[in-house]
């Protein structure tokens, strides 16, 4: 990344600005703005997240907010109510209170003497969710949004449920927010009130996973703040981006297809990262595009920001399987509209364990069966990759040993796909609750199998997640799986493989019992969204990434990253351990040392589907010469055939003396899950 110090506008920074809410709570903000805005007001850009502006998100914030401010904007980074140095409590994600607060912040910004009355919102992940959800509420000052790694559908396409199946990231994200929502404010900012503010947070929290488990269907809880319920509510221009390695790879295409506002989409090879920080690379000059977006929609500049393709996507070349890549070779391709008339839906029939494409002789259809062991899924990687620790899917050959496998002949010509592959199945099962996972892989001549995309469906949700319908054993059902969107090239000599399994643990929680699934091949097909190789690329040149120089930090103790898969062949126990420990980092400007360690552990025994368990443990510590506090949270999820069981603990320490402790032991009935 090029670090740009000489920007068009000299800027100044205000470290702690309080913004009053209608109920008297005050939110904490950091503001970067041009010096000239004292006399020449500028538009304001808001990023609104719960990840602690003073320390944990401060390095990332320091790269893009001063850069944008230096191009003539007031950039405002606000800690959500109950996080960082803001007052109040945070008890769940995307609540009405959170969105009302955001509207109040925008109204406050528009009234400031250094703001010209126009505002935008930007963010990644939570910040992108917030921007899109607030845009649907149409606050009067909001002129445009810029969003990365998000969803428009909180039930069907978020880290909670996929195809009606419970994701392990539901537990992992709950563990993350259990920790973040119980961290204290900084006494250097809020003064002696910090203890009472911290106590209020500790006393108000419950493990978020409990609430998410109580809503196993697509109900009003998930419909709230799901923009897919009413795309027409969004009335401002949208610049949307994501990455193929991210769990949020689908929503960009849906927004382009369904919104009726000026919009553009960008999808690269990245994990859960901003495009200018993209991993795997190449990262791109995203902030330059963001500034152009703001210049047009917030300042009225005629700069051609809508010229070029509506969707720009990184067409990934074939690569050997790996849990991490520094770079994904490929090229940018552009589509002037989405859905694109260039994309050709190309069907492949299933028969005799083969995929038969157009013009090929049909295979004799049969009815193969599969009952997958719990080990299928141990190399699945994370639902949402962060590329640290290495968390992409590994070689699929071992996974395919417990799956039904269908594949093409070696390709004689290059095939490129862009969009969401679709798998149509006709199946029967021997249990009332069954899950099917479908994986699409690129198989090299040496046999290495790189997963390209996948999808999961709880067959009791085959007609949607509103009202589950248990299966009648032996009866045939039609089911459709939409696999995650992707852009991928398959070279000549490679094979395209479709793999079907009845478990995908620990990425997704398995059904209550092992299931024998019969696949009736005559009613099955795979449809690939083929982009003709002869189609023009029509893609812009984004240039290299730029940003402001990051703030200074010092690595006090080393970080640790682990992703360990273990099996015990005496008692047949299996485990996945994921450690992400940042070590201790000193944030020099704030004079604070911060430690952050997360450990996820997923276990099972043989093929006992009631033995599956997950645990998320976090330790966070904040320390300077006169202040030393620590929180430790642990959330464990276990099950039997009928019930999920949650056991959680929260401990808070000041100067190594425990000052707060609480435990939870609760159960939630499984709802055809």
N, C-alpha and C positions, 0 to 999 in steps of 0.2 A: 504494500500500500504506500502511495505517495502521501507524506504528511505535509499539508499545506499550511504555512504559517502566515504568509502575506495574502490576506483575503481582501476583497474589495472594501469592506467596512471594518474599521477598528471596533472591537466589542468590549463590553464589560460584563462581569458576572456578579450576580447577587445570590449568595449561597443559601439563604433561608428567608423566604418570603412567605408569609402566612396569608391564606385565602379563606375568608369566612364563609361558612355554609349557612343556609337558612335556619338550621336548628341550633346554631351557635358553635358547632364543632369547627375547628380551624385545620385546614390541610396545609402541609408544608410543601413548598415549591423551590426549585432552583431555576434561576432565570439568566439566560444569556441574551444580550441584545446589543444592537449597534449603539455606540456612544451618541451618534447623531439622533437617535430616537427620542432623546430628551426634548428635542425641538421639532423633529420630523418623524411623526408616528409611522409605524410599520405594521404589517400583518403579524399575528401571533400564531405559533405552531405548538400544539400541546401533545406531550407524551405522558400517559396516565397509567401507571403500573404499580404493583405492590412490592417491588424488589429493591427498595432501599437506595435512594439516590445518593446518600452520603458515602456509601461504601460499596455494597455488592454489585450495583449496576453502574458505578461511577466511571469506570474505565471505558466501557462501551458508550455511555452518555457523552463522555468528553471527546469522542471521535466525531460524532455526527452533529450534536447540538451546536458547538461553537462554529463548526463548518457552515451550517445552514445560517446561523446568526450572522456570520461574516459575509453572507450574501444578501443581507438586508432584512432579517426577520428577528422577531423576539421569540426565542425558543424556550419553552417552559416545561420542565420535567417535574410532575407532581406525584408524590407518594399517595396512593389510595388510602382512604380512611382506615385507620387501625394498623397501618404499616409504616415502617421507617420513622420519620419524625412527625407524622400526622396524628392528630387526636382521634379518639373513637376506637371501635373494634371492627375486625373483619371476620365474619363467620361463614362465608361461602363466596363463590364466584358469581359475578355478573348479576348481582341482586338489583332490585329497583332502586335501593338507596345509592348504590354505587353509580348507577347511570344518572340519577337525579343530581348527585354531586358533580358529575362531569358537566352536566348542563350548567350548573351554577358556576363552575370554574370558567367555562367558555364565556358566560355572561360577564363575569368579573374581568376577564382578560379584555373583552371588547370595550369595556368602560375605562381602561387604564389610559393615562395621558400619553404613554409611549406606544399605544396600539391604535391603528387607524380604523378599528371596528370589524375587520375581517379576521377570521380564524381558520386554521386547518388542524387536523389531528393526524398523528402518525404513530406507528408502533409495530412491534413484532410480537407474536403470540398473544399474551394477555392484552398488551397495548393495541394490537390489531383488532382483537375481539371488541375491545372497548370502543375503538374508533368506528368500526362498522355498526355496532349496536347503537351508538349515540347518533350516527348519521341517520339511522332509521327513525329517530325521534325528531329530526329536523330542527335543531336549535337554530335560531335566526342568524347568528353570526357565522355559522360553519359553511365554508365555501367549497371545500374539497378534503379528501382523505388520502393517505398513503399507508398501505397495510401489507404486512408480510407474515406468512405462516399462521393461518387463521382458519376458521370454519364459519359457514353460514348455517350449519345444522348441528346443534349441540348434542343431539342424541345419536344420530346415525354416522357422524363423521367427526368425532372428537375422541379424546383419549379414554372415554368412559366405556362405550359400547361400539362394537363393529358388527353390522349385520345382526344386531340383537344379542351378540355374544359379549360377555364381560371381558374387558381387556385388563391385563395386569398393570398397565399404565394408569388405570383407575386408582389402584392402590398406591403406585409410585407418586403420582401427582398429589394425591391426598396427603402422603407423607411429606412432600415438599412444602405444601401450604400449611400443614400442621406446624412445621418449624418456622416458616417465614411469618406467620400470623401471630406467633408468640415471642418474637424477638423484641427487645426493649428499644425505645428511642434513645438518642444520644444525649446525655446530660449537658454536653458542651453546646447543644442547640436548644433544648427545651428547659434546661435548668433543673432545679430540685424536684420539679413535677415528674421526672422520669420514672420514679418508683411507683407512684400512683397510676401513671399511664400504663406501665408494664403490668402491674397487678390487675388492672381492668382488662387487659388483653388476655392474661393467663386465666382469669376467672370466667371469661365469656366463651372461650373456645370449646368446641367439641371436635372429635376427629371427623374431617369432612367426608371420609369414605362412608360413614354411616348414612348420611343423607343421600349420597349417590347410590348406595345399595337399596335404599327405600324406594327408588324410582327406576325399576327395571324395565318399565314400559315407556313408550313415547307418550308422555302425559304433559300436562300444563307446565310442570316444572321445567322440562326440556324445551317446550315450545317458546317459553319466555326467552327473549333475546336471541332466538334463532331466526335470522333474517330471511331464511328460505320460506318462512310462513307468509311473508308479504314482501317480495322483492321491490314492489312499487313504492314502498315506504322510503327507500333510499333515493334521494333527489339530488345529491351532489356528485361531482365527478370522483372516480375511484381509480387509483393506481395500485394494482394488486400483484404480489409476487409470492413465490414459494420455491421449494426444491423437490426434486424427484426422490431424494433420500429422506425427506421429511414425512411425518405422518399426515401432514396437512397439504398433500399434493393435489387435492381434487377441487378445492373451493374456488381457485382462480378461474378454472374453466366454467364452473357453474355461474359465477358472477358475470363473466363475459356473455354467457348464453342468456341470462335472465334479467339482468339490469337493463334499464332504459335510460341510461345517463352516459355522458362521455366516459370511456373506460379503456384501460389498457392492462395487459397482463404480461408477466415475465416469470418464467419457470426455468431454473437452472439445475445443475446437478447437486445442489447443496442439501445439507442436513438442516437442522432447525437454527438457521443463522440468517442475519441480514445479508443481502446479496453482496455488499461491499466487503463483508467479512466471510464470504462463502467458503465452506468446506464440505465436501471435496471441491477443489478448484475446477475451473478458474473463477475467482471472484471478479466482479465487474465494477465499472464506474457508476454505481447505483446512486450515490449522493448527487452526482452531477444531474442525473435524470430527475431526482427528487426536487432539486432546486429549479429545474426547468418547469416541472409540474406546478410548483408553488408560484413561480414567476408568471405563468399564464393564468392560473385560476385565482390567485390572490392579488396579483398586481395588474392583470389585464394585458400582459405583454403578448404580442403576436409572434410567437417563436416556433410555431409548427410542432408543438408538443404532441399533437394527435396524428401527425404524419407517420407513415410507415405502418407496419402490421399491428393489428389489434392484439395478437398473441405472439410473443417471441419465446421460443422454447429451445433448450439445449438438447440436440439429438445425440444421445450417448452412443459411443462406439462399444463394441464388445470388449469385455475385460475378464480376465480370470477371476474366480471368486476370491473375495478378501473381506475381512471385517472392517477395513478402513482403506481409503484411497486419498493420496495427496491431491491428485488431479484425476478427473474423468475425461479422457479424450473425447472429442466430439466437435460439433459445430452448431451455430445458431441457425434456426429456421424460423420463418415468420409466416403467419396466416392473417390475411386481411380482415377476416371475420371469424367468429366462432359461435356455433359449430362451422367448420370449414367444408365447403363443397368439394375440396380436393380429397378429403379423407374417404376412403373406400372401405365400407364394412365387408370384410372377407371371411366367409364361414369355413370352418374346418369340422368335419364330421368325426365322431368317435367310433372306433370299431377295431376289434382285435388288438387292443392296446396301441393303436396308431391314431394319428391325426391326419385325415385325408382332406387335402385342399381342393379348390376348384379345378376341374379337368382331370383329376386323378381317379382311377377306378375305385369304386366303393369297397370297403371292407365289410365282412360279415358281422353284423352287430350281435353282441352277446349281452350277458348280465353278470359282469365280474363283481366280486364282493371285496370289501375291505373293513377290517377292524384294526385301527391304528393303535400302536402302543403309545404310552404317554411320552416316550422319548422323542416322538416326532414333534419338532418345534424347538429343541434345545439349541439349534443353530439358526434360529429365526431372526436374531438381532432384536433391536428395540422397535416398538411401534413408531416412535418418533426419534430418529437418530439425532444425536448431538455431536457425533464424530469424536467423542471423548467420554469415557474410554472407547476404543474401537467397538462399534455396536451395530455394524451392518451384518446382513445374513452371510453365513459362510457357505462353503461348498454343499450343495443340496443332495449329493449322492446318498449320504447316510439318512437324511430325512426321507428320501424317495424309497428307501428300503421298507418303510412302513406305510407306503402309499400306493394307490393305483396310479400308474404312469402311462401316459399317451404321448407319442411324439411323432413329428414329421420324419420323412426321409431326409437325408442330408440335402440342404438347400442348394439348388443350382444357380440361384440368383440372389442378390442382396434383397433383404426385406426390411423396411423401416415402418415402425408404428408410431402413432401420435394420438393419444387419447386413452380411453378406459376400455380395455378388453372386457368382453362379456362371456360368461359361461352359463349356458342353459342346460339344466339337468333334469332327467326323469329318474327319481330314486324311490326306494322303499327302505324302511329301517325296522329293526326288531325292538326298538324302545320308543317310548312316547316323546323323549327329548333327545335330539341328535344335532350335532354340529358337523358342517363340512367346511374344510379349508381348501381353497384352490390356489395353486402357485404356478406361475408362468416362468420358465427358466430358459436361458440361452445355454445350450449344450455344445461344448467345443469338441473337435475331433478326438482329443485325448480323454474325453469323458467328463471333464470338469463342468459343473453345472452352476451357473450364476443366476440367482433369483432376480428376475426383472420386475415383477410385481406380484400381488396376491390379493385375495379377498377371503372373508370369513362370513358364514351365514349360520345362525341358529335356525334350524329348519322349522321351529315353532313360530318363527317370525317371517316365514316365507312370503306372507302377504302384507308385511309391514309390522312395525313394532307396537301398534296401538293395542291390539288384542291378540295375545299369543294363542295358537291353536295346537295343542299336543297332537302328535302323530298317532295314527292307528297302525299298529305293527302289521307289516305286510302289504299295506296299501301303497299304491304308487302316487307320487306327488310331483308336480312341476315346481322347479325352483330356479331362480336366476341370481347369479352373483356378478355384481359389477366390481371388477378388480380396480385397484388404485391406478389413477392416470399415470402415464409414463411416455417418454420419447426414447426409443431404443432401436438400434440397428442390429440385424442378425446377418452375419456375413455368409457368403457361399461356403458350403462344407459343414456348417453348423446345423444343429437341429433345434426346433422349437418344441419344448416339452410342457405339457400340462400335467400337474400332479394333484391328486385328490386324497385328502386324509380326513379322518374323523376326530382327530385331536390336533392341537397346535399349541401345546403347553411348553413354556409358560407365557408366551405372548398373549394367548387367550385362555380363560378358565375353561376347563373341560366340562362336558355335561355330567350329570350325576352318576351315570353308569357307562361302561364301555358299550359301544354301539356297533352292530354289524350293519353296514350300509351296502345295499345292492344298487348298482348303477346300470340302468336299462339303456344301453348305448343307442338304440334306434331313436330315442327321443332327446339325444344330447348333441350339443355342438359348442364349439369355441368360435367367437367372432372377434377378429382382430381389426383395429382401426388402422388400416394400411395407408401410409402417405407415399404416393408414387415417388420412386427415386428420381424420376425425371422432373419433378416439381421444382420450381425455382426456390432458392433459399429465402430471398426477400427479407433478410434480417439486418437490423442496424448494427453498427460497430459501437459497442458500449465503452470501449476504452478501458484503461486500467483504473483500479479503485483509488479513490482519494478520500482523505479525511483530515481532521485537525490532529495535531500531535496528542497522543493519549497522556493523561495525567501520570505522574510518577508513582510507582509502587515499588516495594522491596519484598522479595520472597524470603521470609524469615525462616520457615521450615519447608522442606520439600513436599511437593504434591505426590499423590499416589493414585494410580488408576489400575483397576483389575477387572477382568471379565473371565471368570473361571467356571468351566463346566466339569463336574466331578460325578463319578458313579462308584458305588460300593458294591462289589459283586459277591459280598457275603450276605448282607441284608437287603440288597437290591435298591438301596436308597440312591437318589439322584438329586443334584443340587446345581443351581446357577447362582453364583455370587458376583455382584456388581458393586465395585467400590469406586466412588468418585470423591477424592479428598483433595481440596485445593491447597492443602498445607496452610501455613499461616502467612498472610499477606499484610504488609504494612501499607496503609494508604497515607502517604507522606503528608499531604495537605491537611488531612483531618487528624493526623497524629493518632491513628488508631490501628491496632493489630486485630485482624479478623481471621478466625479459623472456621472452616466449613467442611464437614465430612458427612457423606451420605453412603449408606450401605443397604443394598437391596439383596434379599435372599429368597429364592424360590425352590421348594423341595417337593419331592414325591417319592413314593415307594412302589417299585414294580409297576403293575398296571392297576393299582388300587386308586380309582378315581376320587375316592373320599379322603385320600391322604395328601392331596395337593394343599400347599400352604405358601403364603407369601409374607414377608416381613420387610418393612421400610423403617430404617433407623437413621436419625439425623442428630448430629451434634454441632452447635454453632456457638462460637465464643467471640466476645468483643472485649478488648482490653487496651487500656493506656495506663500511665503511671498511677493515677488515682481512681481507677475504675476497672473492674474485672467481673464480667457476668458471663453466664453460660446457660444454654438450654439444651436438653436432650429429650427427643421424642422417639417413641417406638410404636408402630402400628402393625399388628399381626392379623392376618386374615386366614381362617381355616374354614372347613366345611364338612358337612355330611351330605347325605343324599337329599335332604329336605331344607337345610338351613346353612346360612353363612354365619360365622362367629367372628366377632371383632374384639380383640384385646389390645388396649392401648395404654401408654403411660406418658406423662408429661412431668418433667422435673426441671426446676429452674434454680440456679445457683448464683449467689453473689459472694465474691471472695472465697470461693470453694465451699461455702456454707449453703446447704439447701434451704431455699426460702419459700418454695411452692412445690407441691406434689399432688398429682391426681391420677387415678386409674379409671378405665372404662372396661366393662365386660358386657357386651350386648350381642344380640342375635337378630338376624333378619331372614325371613323365610325366602327360599328360592322360588321364583315365579317363572316356571318352565325355563329354567336357566341352568 
